[in-house]
Amino acid sequence: MTLKQMICLNIRIKKNDNVNGKRLEKTIIDFLMKSNVLGAIVWLGVDGFGRRGKSTVHLEGLMINQPMMIETIDEEEKIQPLLLPLKEMISDNGFITIHRVQVV
């Protein structure tokens, strides 16, 4: 079994965040697809809080403005150039974390 070292990129935002009238997660996913990363997953959180306050509002069983995380894993050489454009997209609406992972 061979392990390969790669980078895991996590972007944390809220469901209602948008940029130029478009949902932020859609903008990010489109950008990642055009950047030819191996793939990405959008995770929707149930509850959370951060600098901008609590992330959920419950209305008749519906949750609004849930915490959201977008995750992708790829080679460091492919992820590194994406960091600045991604930070510009999310501005102060979220944050990015990266960590090294071993992929089987």
KOLLUM-465671 format. One record per residue: residue number from 1; residue in one letter; x, y, z of N, C-alpha, C, CB in turn. Coordinates in steps of 0.001 Angstrom, whole numbers, padded with zeros to 6 digits, m for minus. Glycine has a CB too. Example, Ala and Ser with C-alpha at 12.3 -4.5 7.8 and 13.67 -1.06 7.14 Angstrom:
// KOLLUM-465671
<resi=1; resn=A; n_east=013190; n_north=m005690; n_up=007800; ca_east=012300; ca_north=m004500; ca_up=007800; c_east=013200; c_north=m003300; c_up=007800; cb_east=011308; cb_north=m004473; cb_up=009046>
<resi=2; resn=S; n_east=012850; n_north=m002250; n_up=007080; ca_east=013670; ca_north=m001060; ca_up=007140; c_east=012900; c_north=000030; c_up=007870; cb_east=014084; cb_north=m000598; cb_up=005725>
This chain:
// KOLLUM-465671
<resi=1; resn=M; n_east=000855; n_north=m001178; n_up=000000; ca_east=000000; ca_north=000000; ca_up=000000; c_east=000902; c_north=001241; c_up=000000; cb_east=m000974; cb_north=m000002; cb_up=001238>
<resi=2; resn=T; n_east=000613; n_north=002148; n_up=m000909; ca_east=001395; ca_north=003371; ca_up=m001039; c_east=000593; c_north=004555; c_up=m000525; cb_east=001815; cb_north=003598; cb_up=m002502>
<resi=3; resn=L; n_east=001231; n_north=005370; n_up=000309; ca_east=000620; ca_north=006598; ca_up=000799; c_east=001202; c_north=007777; c_up=000044; cb_east=000835; cb_north=006762; cb_up=002324>
<resi=4; resn=K; n_east=000348; n_north=008721; n_up=m000283; ca_east=000793; ca_north=009917; ca_up=m000989; c_east=000442; c_north=011127; c_up=m000145; cb_east=000150; cb_north=010015; cb_up=m002406>
<resi=5; resn=Q; n_east=001411; n_north=012013; n_up=000073; ca_east=001150; ca_north=013224; ca_up=000856; c_east=000493; c_north=014278; c_up=m000029; cb_east=002464; cb_north=013776; cb_up=001476>
<resi=6; resn=M; n_east=m000647; n_north=014797; n_up=000442; ca_east=m001383; ca_north=015823; ca_up=m000277; c_east=m001830; c_north=016891; c_up=000715; cb_east=m002600; cb_north=015215; cb_up=m001031>
<resi=7; resn=I; n_east=m002533; n_north=017900; n_up=000203; ca_east=m003038; ca_north=018997; ca_up=001028; c_east=m004563; c_north=018928; c_up=001067; cb_east=m002558; cb_north=020379; cb_up=000480>
<resi=8; resn=C; n_east=m005119; n_north=019056; n_up=002267; ca_east=m006564; ca_north=019168; ca_up=002443; c_east=m006871; c_north=020642; c_up=002704; cb_east=m007084; cb_north=018247; cb_up=003624>
<resi=9; resn=L; n_east=m007722; n_north=021203; n_up=001871; ca_east=m008122; ca_north=022607; ca_up=001969; c_east=m009555; c_north=022655; c_up=002463; cb_east=m007976; cb_north=023345; cb_up=000596>
<resi=10; resn=N; n_east=m009799; n_north=023375; n_up=003557; ca_east=m011142; ca_north=023555; ca_up=004112; c_east=m011501; c_north=025034; c_up=004107; cb_east=m011232; cb_north=022978; cb_up=005550>
<resi=11; resn=I; n_east=m012685; n_north=025332; n_up=003611; ca_east=m013189; ca_north=026702; ca_up=003585; c_east=m014468; c_north=026725; c_up=004404; cb_east=m013438; cb_north=027207; cb_up=002113>
<resi=12; resn=R; n_east=m014508; n_north=027570; n_up=005420; ca_east=m015682; ca_north=027663; ca_up=006290; c_east=m016403; c_north=028980; c_up=006027; cb_east=m015277; cb_north=027549; cb_up=007787>
<resi=13; resn=I; n_east=m017679; n_north=028860; n_up=005669; ca_east=m018525; ca_north=030016; ca_up=005378; c_east=m019913; c_north=029736; c_up=005949; cb_east=m018593; cb_north=030307; cb_up=003830>
<resi=14; resn=K; n_east=m020880; n_north=030584; n_up=005637; ca_east=m022276; ca_north=030339; ca_up=005999; c_east=m023103; c_north=030185; c_up=004732; cb_east=m022836; cb_north=031488; cb_up=006881>
<resi=15; resn=K; n_east=m024193; n_north=029449; n_up=004851; ca_east=m025027; ca_north=029115; ca_up=003695; c_east=m025544; c_north=030345; c_up=002951; cb_east=m026193; cb_north=028274; cb_up=004138>
<resi=16; resn=N; n_east=m025867; n_north=031414; n_up=003644; ca_east=m026442; ca_north=032600; ca_up=003001; c_east=m025411; c_north=033569; c_up=002448; cb_east=m027307; cb_north=033321; cb_up=003973>
<resi=17; resn=D; n_east=m024125; n_north=033294; n_up=002601; ca_east=m023088; ca_north=034189; ca_up=002077; c_east=m023155; c_north=034229; c_up=000559; cb_east=m021684; cb_north=033737; cb_up=002542>
<resi=18; resn=N; n_east=m022957; n_north=035429; n_up=m000005; ca_east=m022943; ca_north=035548; ca_up=m001462; c_east=m021887; c_north=036551; c_up=m001892; cb_east=m024328; cb_north=035966; cb_up=m001992>
<resi=19; resn=V; n_east=m021538; n_north=036463; n_up=m003166; ca_east=m020581; ca_north=037382; ca_up=m003773; c_east=m021135; c_north=037742; c_up=m005157; cb_east=m019125; cb_north=036741; cb_up=m003868>
<resi=20; resn=N; n_east=m021250; n_north=039034; n_up=m005417; ca_east=m021789; ca_north=039527; ca_up=m006694; c_east=m023145; c_north=038913; c_up=m007027; cb_east=m020811; cb_north=039234; cb_up=m007822>
<resi=21; resn=G; n_east=m024000; n_north=038741; n_up=m006015; ca_east=m025343; ca_north=038225; ca_up=m006231; c_east=m025433; c_north=036724; c_up=m006432; cb_east=m025928; cb_north=038888; cb_up=m007393>
<resi=22; resn=K; n_east=m024336; n_north=036000; n_up=m006273; ca_east=m024312; ca_north=034545; ca_up=m006453; c_east=m023926; c_north=033898; c_up=m005139; cb_east=m023324; cb_north=034128; cb_up=m007585>
<resi=23; resn=R; n_east=m024540; n_north=032749; n_up=m004835; ca_east=m024205; ca_north=032041; ca_up=m003597; c_east=m022704; c_north=031760; c_up=m003559; cb_east=m025014; cb_north=030715; cb_up=m003478>
<resi=24; resn=L; n_east=m022088; n_north=032057; n_up=m002423; ca_east=m020636; ca_north=031944; ca_up=m002292; c_east=m020156; c_north=030525; c_up=m002527; cb_east=m020195; cb_north=032410; cb_up=m000922>
<resi=25; resn=E; n_east=m020874; n_north=029530; n_up=m002009; ca_east=m020399; ca_north=028152; ca_up=m002198; c_east=m020420; c_north=027759; c_up=m003676; cb_east=m021261; cb_north=027170; cb_up=m001381>
<resi=26; resn=K; n_east=m021387; n_north=028268; n_up=m004442; ca_east=m021434; ca_north=027983; ca_up=m005886; c_east=m020245; c_north=028650; c_up=m006594; cb_east=m022781; cb_north=028481; cb_up=m006502>
<resi=27; resn=T; n_east=m019936; n_north=029877; n_up=m006204; ca_east=m018791; ca_north=030586; ca_up=m006772; c_east=m017504; c_north=029822; c_up=m006495; cb_east=m018697; cb_north=032012; cb_up=m006203>
<resi=28; resn=I; n_east=m017357; n_north=029340; n_up=m005266; ca_east=m016151; ca_north=028596; ca_up=m004878; c_east=m016070; c_north=027276; c_up=m005633; cb_east=m016135; cb_north=028338; cb_up=m003357>
<resi=29; resn=I; n_east=m017166; n_north=026534; n_up=m005700; ca_east=m017169; ca_north=025253; ca_up=m006409; c_east=m016833; c_north=025456; c_up=m007889; cb_east=m018541; cb_north=024557; cb_up=m006261>
<resi=30; resn=D; n_east=m017424; n_north=026473; n_up=m008515; ca_east=m017110; ca_north=026764; ca_up=m009922; c_east=m015623; c_north=027065; c_up=m010094; cb_east=m017954; cb_north=027953; cb_up=m010431>
<resi=31; resn=F; n_east=m015069; n_north=027860; n_up=m009170; ca_east=m013649; ca_north=028203; ca_up=m009216; c_east=m012781; c_north=026952; c_up=m009065; cb_east=m013308; cb_north=029222; cb_up=m008114>
<resi=32; resn=L; n_east=m013131; n_north=026075; n_up=m008131; ca_east=m012351; ca_north=024850; ca_up=m007919; c_east=m012428; c_north=023929; c_up=m009134; cb_east=m012848; cb_north=024109; cb_up=m006667>
<resi=33; resn=M; n_east=m013613; n_north=023848; n_up=m009753; ca_east=m013754; ca_north=023017; ca_up=m010959; c_east=m012879; c_north=023555; c_up=m012088; cb_east=m015230; cb_north=022962; cb_up=m011413>
<resi=34; resn=K; n_east=m012908; n_north=024881; n_up=m012290; ca_east=m012091; ca_north=025495; ca_up=m013346; c_east=m010603; c_north=025345; c_up=m013051; cb_east=m012444; cb_north=026981; cb_up=m013500>
<resi=35; resn=S; n_east=m010269; n_north=025197; n_up=m011775; ca_east=m008868; ca_north=025032; ca_up=m011375; c_east=m008416; c_north=023582; c_up=m011469; cb_east=m008664; cb_north=025540; cb_up=m009958>
<resi=36; resn=N; n_east=m009331; n_north=022706; n_up=m011877; ca_east=m009029; ca_north=021285; ca_up=m012093; c_east=m008539; c_north=020543; c_up=m010848; cb_east=m007998; cb_north=021160; cb_up=m013165>
<resi=37; resn=V; n_east=m009089; n_north=020910; n_up=m009673; ca_east=m008768; ca_north=020106; ca_up=m008498; c_east=m009439; c_north=018744; c_up=m008648; cb_east=m009227; cb_north=020818; cb_up=m007180>
<resi=38; resn=L; n_east=m008988; n_north=017777; n_up=m007878; ca_east=m009491; ca_north=016414; ca_up=m008010; c_east=m010985; c_north=016289; c_up=m007712; cb_east=m008723; cb_north=015504; cb_up=m007097>
<resi=39; resn=G; n_east=m011487; n_north=017145; n_up=m006851; ca_east=m012899; ca_north=017104; ca_up=m006470; c_east=m013109; c_north=017955; c_up=m005245; cb_east=m013370; cb_north=015659; cb_up=m006209>
<resi=40; resn=A; n_east=m014355; n_north=018185; n_up=m004888; ca_east=m014674; ca_north=018983; ca_up=m003703; c_east=m016008; c_north=018517; c_up=m003136; cb_east=m014719; cb_north=020505; cb_up=m004045>
<resi=41; resn=I; n_east=m016174; n_north=018722; n_up=m001847; ca_east=m017411; ca_north=018374; ca_up=m001148; c_east=m017874; c_north=019597; c_up=m000372; cb_east=m017206; cb_north=017144; cb_up=m000195>
<resi=42; resn=V; n_east=m019172; n_north=019858; n_up=m000424; ca_east=m019767; ca_north=020915; ca_up=000395; c_east=m020488; c_north=020225; c_up=001547; cb_east=m020754; cb_north=021832; cb_up=m000444>
<resi=43; resn=W; n_east=m020052; n_north=020523; n_up=002767; ca_east=m020655; ca_north=019980; ca_up=003978; c_east=m021547; c_north=021046; c_up=004589; cb_east=m019569; cb_north=019511; cb_up=004993>
<resi=44; resn=L; n_east=m022749; n_north=020677; n_up=004971; ca_east=m023680; ca_north=021601; ca_up=005593; c_east=m023793; c_north=021263; c_up=007069; cb_east=m025065; cb_north=021548; cb_up=004904>
<resi=45; resn=G; n_east=m023475; n_north=022217; n_up=007940; ca_east=m023507; ca_north=021993; ca_up=009374; c_east=m024897; c_north=022156; c_up=009959; cb_east=m022562; cb_north=022928; cb_up=010057>
<resi=46; resn=V; n_east=m025090; n_north=021569; n_up=011105; ca_east=m026366; ca_north=021628; ca_up=011795; c_east=m026441; c_north=022831; c_up=012721; cb_east=m026598; cb_north=020354; cb_up=012578>
<resi=47; resn=D; n_east=m025315; n_north=023194; n_up=013293; ca_east=m025292; ca_north=024288; ca_up=014256; c_east=m023863; c_north=024786; c_up=014366; cb_east=m025842; cb_north=023840; cb_up=015649>
<resi=48; resn=G; n_east=m023694; n_north=025978; n_up=014878; ca_east=m022352; ca_north=026502; ca_up=015067; c_east=m022375; c_north=027958; c_up=015468; cb_east=m021539; cb_north=026328; cb_up=013810>
<resi=49; resn=F; n_east=m021183; n_north=028487; n_up=015774; ca_east=m021050; ca_north=029898; ca_up=016101; c_east=m019651; c_north=030334; c_up=015728; cb_east=m021341; cb_north=030167; cb_up=017606>
<resi=50; resn=G; n_east=m019473; n_north=031626; n_up=015614; ca_east=m018171; ca_north=032180; ca_up=015269; c_east=m018182; c_north=033672; c_up=015507; cb_east=m017803; cb_north=031867; cb_up=013809>
<resi=51; resn=R; n_east=m017232; n_north=034334; n_up=014897; ca_east=m017078; ca_north=035776; ca_up=015079; c_east=m018351; c_north=036534; c_up=014709; cb_east=m015911; cb_north=036287; cb_up=014245>
<resi=52; resn=R; n_east=m019085; n_north=036036; n_up=013706; ca_east=m020310; ca_north=036718; ca_up=013279; c_east=m021545; c_north=036232; c_up=014034; cb_east=m020517; cb_north=036522; cb_up=011792>
<resi=53; resn=G; n_east=m021352; n_north=035483; n_up=015101; ca_east=m022475; ca_north=035049; ca_up=015923; c_east=m022883; c_north=033615; c_up=015637; cb_east=m023651; cb_north=035961; cb_up=015710>
<resi=54; resn=K; n_east=m024059; n_north=033270; n_up=016134; ca_east=m024602; ca_north=031929; ca_up=015972; c_east=m024984; c_north=031708; c_up=014514; cb_east=m025823; cb_north=031713; cb_up=016897>
<resi=55; resn=S; n_east=m024790; n_north=030480; n_up=014045; ca_east=m024957; ca_north=030196; ca_up=012623; c_east=m026327; c_north=029680; c_up=012223; cb_east=m023950; cb_north=029216; cb_up=012208>
<resi=56; resn=T; n_east=m027210; n_north=029459; n_up=013154; ca_east=m028508; ca_north=028903; ca_up=012768; c_east=m029648; c_north=029761; c_up=013270; cb_east=m028660; cb_north=027488; cb_up=013297>
<resi=57; resn=V; n_east=m030710; n_north=029757; n_up=012501; ca_east=m031978; ca_north=030348; ca_up=012894; c_east=m033034; c_north=029316; c_up=012529; cb_east=m032239; cb_north=031754; cb_up=012187>
<resi=58; resn=H; n_east=m033862; n_north=028926; n_up=013475; ca_east=m034874; ca_north=027908; ca_up=013216; c_east=m036217; c_north=028569; c_up=012965; cb_east=m034970; cb_north=026918; cb_up=014391>
<resi=59; resn=L; n_east=m036810; n_north=028281; n_up=011816; ca_east=m038125; ca_north=028787; ca_up=011464; c_east=m038994; c_north=027622; c_up=011001; cb_east=m038028; cb_north=029882; cb_up=010366>
<resi=60; resn=E; n_east=m039967; n_north=027251; n_up=011787; ca_east=m040891; ca_north=026176; ca_up=011432; c_east=m040176; c_north=024959; c_up=010865; cb_east=m041906; cb_north=026676; cb_up=010434>
<resi=61; resn=G; n_east=m039148; n_north=024498; n_up=011547; ca_east=m038426; ca_north=023306; ca_up=011138; c_east=m037332; c_north=023529; c_up=010105; cb_east=m039379; cb_north=022335; cb_up=010609>
<resi=62; resn=L; n_east=m037238; n_north=024735; n_up=009563; ca_east=m036192; ca_north=025035; ca_up=008599; c_east=m035042; c_north=025753; c_up=009280; cb_east=m036743; cb_north=025879; cb_up=007446>
<resi=63; resn=M; n_east=m033829; n_north=025472; n_up=008832; ca_east=m032675; ca_north=026173; ca_up=009375; c_east=m032133; c_north=027100; c_up=008297; cb_east=m031578; cb_north=025171; cb_up=009863>
<resi=64; resn=I; n_east=m031862; n_north=028343; n_up=008696; ca_east=m031376; ca_north=029351; ca_up=007769; c_east=m029971; c_north=029757; c_up=008174; cb_east=m032316; cb_north=030577; cb_up=007735>
<resi=65; resn=N; n_east=m029137; n_north=030015; n_up=007181; ca_east=m027766; ca_north=030481; ca_up=007391; c_east=m026928; c_north=029496; c_up=008205; cb_east=m027781; cb_north=031826; cb_up=008084>
<resi=66; resn=Q; n_east=m027009; n_north=028250; n_up=007810; ca_east=m026252; ca_north=027200; ca_up=008477; c_east=m024761; c_north=027329; c_up=008207; cb_east=m026744; cb_north=025835; cb_up=008031>
<resi=67; resn=P; n_east=m023935; n_north=026794; n_up=009108; ca_east=m022508; ca_north=026754; ca_up=008827; c_east=m022250; c_north=025803; c_up=007655; cb_east=m021709; cb_north=026314; cb_up=010086>
<resi=68; resn=M; n_east=m021278; n_north=026132; n_up=006836; ca_east=m020980; ca_north=025339; ca_up=005650; c_east=m019469; c_north=025202; c_up=005519; cb_east=m021593; cb_north=025984; cb_up=004373>
<resi=69; resn=M; n_east=m019021; n_north=024028; n_up=005072; ca_east=m017598; ca_north=023814; ca_up=004843; c_east=m017419; c_north=023190; c_up=003466; cb_east=m016975; cb_north=022910; cb_up=005953>
<resi=70; resn=I; n_east=m016474; n_north=023712; n_up=002716; ca_east=m016115; ca_north=023161; ca_up=001414; c_east=m014728; c_north=022551; c_up=001571; cb_east=m016147; cb_north=024264; cb_up=000271>
<resi=71; resn=E; n_east=m014587; n_north=021304; n_up=001154; ca_east=m013331; ca_north=020589; ca_up=001347; c_east=m012841; c_north=020021; c_up=000022; cb_east=m013500; cb_north=019464; cb_up=002385>
<resi=72; resn=T; n_east=m011553; n_north=020156; n_up=m000214; ca_east=m010924; ca_north=019535; ca_up=m001367; c_east=m009540; c_north=019027; c_up=m000963; cb_east=m010827; cb_north=020535; cb_up=m002556>
<resi=73; resn=I; n_east=m009091; n_north=017997; n_up=m001649; ca_east=m007764; ca_north=017434; ca_up=m001402; c_east=m007059; c_north=017317; c_up=m002749; cb_east=m007850; cb_north=016033; cb_up=m000675>
<resi=74; resn=D; n_east=m005826; n_north=017803; n_up=m002806; ca_east=m005055; ca_north=017722; ca_up=m004045; c_east=m003580; c_north=017952; c_up=m003726; cb_east=m005566; cb_north=018760; cb_up=m005093>
<resi=75; resn=E; n_east=m002782; n_north=017977; n_up=m004771; ca_east=m001345; ca_north=018225; ca_up=m004640; c_east=m001112; c_north=019646; c_up=m004144; cb_east=m000619; cb_north=017996; cb_up=m005989>
<resi=76; resn=E; n_east=m000085; n_north=019834; n_up=m003332; ca_east=000237; ca_north=021161; ca_up=m002810; c_east=000477; c_north=022164; c_up=m003930; cb_east=001462; cb_north=021090; cb_up=m001910>
<resi=77; resn=E; n_east=001116; n_north=021734; n_up=m005009; ca_east=001407; ca_north=022621; ca_up=m006132; c_east=000133; c_north=023142; c_up=m006790; cb_east=002261; cb_north=021897; cb_up=m007162>
<resi=78; resn=K; n_east=m000950; n_north=022386; n_up=m006696; ca_east=m002216; ca_north=022811; ca_up=m007285; c_east=m003017; c_north=023677; c_up=m006307; cb_east=m003041; cb_north=021589; cb_up=m007709>
<resi=79; resn=I; n_east=m002924; n_north=023386; n_up=m005010; ca_east=m003699; ca_north=024105; ca_up=m003988; c_east=m003097; c_north=025476; c_up=m003682; cb_east=m003777; cb_north=023275; cb_up=m002701>
<resi=80; resn=Q; n_east=m001790; n_north=025551; n_up=m003570; ca_east=m001120; ca_north=026786; ca_up=m003145; c_east=m001538; c_north=028024; c_up=m003951; cb_east=000375; cb_north=026607; cb_up=m003251>
<resi=81; resn=P; n_east=m001563; n_north=027978; n_up=m005299; ca_east=m001942; ca_north=029173; ca_up=m006057; c_east=m003415; c_north=029570; c_up=m005905; cb_east=m001643; cb_north=028953; cb_up=m007508>
<resi=82; resn=L; n_east=m004227; n_north=028701; n_up=m005354; ca_east=m005657; ca_north=028982; ca_up=m005189; c_east=m005960; c_north=029765; c_up=m003920; cb_east=m006437; cb_north=027690; cb_up=m005179>
<resi=83; resn=L; n_east=m005033; n_north=029792; n_up=m002985; ca_east=m005301; ca_north=030372; ca_up=m001667; c_east=m005649; c_north=031859; c_up=m001723; cb_east=m004104; cb_north=030173; cb_up=m000773>
<resi=84; resn=L; n_east=m004879; n_north=032654; n_up=m002423; ca_east=m005142; ca_north=034094; ca_up=m002484; c_east=m006475; c_north=034406; c_up=m003183; cb_east=m003996; cb_north=034804; cb_up=m003210>
<resi=85; resn=P; n_east=m006755; n_north=033833; n_up=m004367; ca_east=m008062; ca_north=034102; ca_up=m004985; c_east=m009238; c_north=033642; c_up=m004114; cb_east=m008139; cb_north=033417; cb_up=m006341>
<resi=86; resn=L; n_east=m009080; n_north=032516; n_up=m003416; ca_east=m010157; ca_north=032039; ca_up=m002538; c_east=m010361; c_north=032996; c_up=m001371; cb_east=m009846; cb_north=030623; cb_up=m002013>
<resi=87; resn=K; n_east=m009273; n_north=033463; n_up=m000772; ca_east=m009390; ca_north=034405; ca_up=000341; c_east=m010067; c_north=035692; c_up=m000118; cb_east=m008003; cb_north=034715; cb_up=000938>
<resi=88; resn=E; n_east=m009744; n_north=036147; n_up=m001325; ca_east=m010399; ca_north=037345; ca_up=m001856; c_east=m011895; c_north=037110; c_up=m002049; cb_east=m009754; cb_north=037764; cb_up=m003189>
<resi=89; resn=M; n_east=m012285; n_north=035896; n_up=m002467; ca_east=m013705; ca_north=035566; ca_up=m002648; c_east=m014468; c_north=035583; c_up=m001337; cb_east=m013849; cb_north=034202; cb_up=m003299>
<resi=90; resn=I; n_east=m013888; n_north=034965; n_up=m000307; ca_east=m014625; ca_north=034850; ca_up=000955; c_east=m014473; c_north=036083; c_up=001824; cb_east=m014161; cb_north=033631; cb_up=001721>
<resi=91; resn=S; n_east=m013445; n_north=036889; n_up=001565; ca_east=m013220; ca_north=038123; ca_up=002317; c_east=m013241; c_north=037824; c_up=003811; cb_east=m014284; cb_north=039191; cb_up=001961>
<resi=92; resn=D; n_east=m014038; n_north=038589; n_up=004566; ca_east=m014149; ca_north=038363; ca_up=006008; c_east=m015326; c_north=037458; c_up=006358; cb_east=m014290; cb_north=039691; cb_up=006735>
<resi=93; resn=N; n_east=m015948; n_north=036838; n_up=005354; ca_east=m017115; ca_north=035991; ca_up=005589; c_east=m016774; c_north=034589; c_up=006058; cb_east=m017923; cb_north=035903; cb_up=004348>
<resi=94; resn=G; n_east=m015522; n_north=034253; n_up=006120; ca_east=m015145; ca_north=032914; ca_up=006542; c_east=m013643; c_north=032806; c_up=006655; cb_east=m015680; cb_north=031866; cb_up=005571>
<resi=95; resn=F; n_east=m013177; n_north=031577; n_up=006726; ca_east=m011732; ca_north=031384; ca_up=006782; c_east=m011348; c_north=030070; c_up=006123; cb_east=m011236; cb_north=031417; cb_up=008234>
<resi=96; resn=I; n_east=m010066; n_north=029966; n_up=005826; ca_east=m009510; ca_north=028815; ca_up=005123; c_east=m008495; c_north=028138; c_up=006026; cb_east=m008860; cb_north=029237; cb_up=003773>
<resi=97; resn=T; n_east=m008547; n_north=026823; n_up=006062; ca_east=m007505; ca_north=026065; ca_up=006754; c_east=m006936; c_north=025047; c_up=005764; cb_east=m008069; cb_north=025354; cb_up=008051>
<resi=98; resn=I; n_east=m005683; n_north=024741; n_up=005947; ca_east=m005053; ca_north=023684; ca_up=005154; c_east=m004246; c_north=022798; c_up=006088; cb_east=m004147; cb_north=024279; cb_up=004028>
<resi=99; resn=H; n_east=m004209; n_north=021538; n_up=005748; ca_east=m003352; ca_north=020615; ca_up=006493; c_east=m002920; c_north=019473; c_up=005583; cb_east=m004083; cb_north=020067; cb_up=007747>
<resi=100; resn=R; n_east=m001794; n_north=018902; n_up=005919; ca_east=m001264; ca_north=017799; ca_up=005133; c_east=m002012; c_north=016522; c_up=005507; cb_east=000267; cb_north=017635; cb_up=005359>
<resi=101; resn=V; n_east=m002288; n_north=015715; n_up=004498; ca_east=m002962; ca_north=014440; ca_up=004701; c_east=m002211; c_north=013349; c_up=003938; cb_east=m004449; cb_north=014517; cb_up=004242>
<resi=102; resn=Q; n_east=m002386; n_north=012150; n_up=004381; ca_east=m001866; ca_north=010989; ca_up=003671; c_east=m003036; c_north=010327; c_up=002938; cb_east=m001160; cb_north=009981; cb_up=004655>
<resi=103; resn=V; n_east=m002918; n_north=010177; n_up=001642; ca_east=m003985; ca_north=009599; ca_up=000822; c_east=m003555; c_north=008208; c_up=000359; cb_east=m004316; cb_north=010517; cb_up=m000403>
<resi=104; resn=V; n_east=m004451; n_north=007252; n_up=000495; ca_east=m004184; ca_north=005888; ca_up=000069; c_east=m004643; c_north=005722; c_up=m001364; cb_east=m004883; cb_north=004865; cb_up=000992>
